[in-house]
């Protein structure tokens, strides 16, 4: 059984926009798929739309869970999980490159 999780790496913030301070513009994240013994990671970023003033949340009130909830609807979760599953399978069953037996 695999487990897909997200971690926020960092945030790009505009100091001021539309009468709002510290507006998150871009979220840099990692998606991590783990099983019992291995893990694979994909790093990405999402540009966010400027929030309406009534939707704005103060920067100091942000949590990782909240920011993840912002980016997940923007992501192709099936594609991410498929890509990470492929990476995980490659880690678990690596391709080994060898010289042909006639080359020393």
C-alpha positions, -999 to +999 in steps of 0.1 A: +000+000+000+013+034-010+007+068+006+007+101-013+016+132+008+024+168+001+049+191+018+052+228+012+088+237+004+085+275+003+062+303-007+068+332-031+050+362-016+042+397-030+048+422-002+017+441-012-011+436-038-046+451-040-045+465-005-034+432+010+000+425+026+021+394+020+000+378-007+011+343-017+018+342-054+035+308-059+036+277-039+066+253-042+058+218-031+069+182-031+046+153-036+059+121-019+047+086-025+058+061+001+053+024+007+067+003+036+103+006+025+107+032-002+097+067-013+097+088-044+094+125-047+082+149-073+089+187-069+066+213-085+052+247-082+017+263-086+010+299-093-021+311-074-047+336-085-048+368-065-074+363-037-104+386-034-101+408-002-129+389+014-111+356+008-077+368+020-060+350+049-033+368+068+001+353+060+008+346+097-024+326+099-015+302+071-009+265+079+007+239+057-026+220+056-044+252+043-019+258+016-020+222+005-058+225+003-053+255-021-029+236-045-045+202-046-075+212-068-050+227-093-030+195-096-036+163-117-034+140-087-038+109-109-009+119-131+013+127-101+005+094-084+012+075-117+045+093-122+055+086-086+044+050-088+067+046-118+096+062-100+089+040-069+089+009-091+122+020-107+137+024-072+125-010-061+136-027-093+165-007-108+178-012-142+214-024-141+237-014-169+265-038-178+290-040-205+284-068-230+302-100-220+326-097-250+338-062-238+364-062-210 
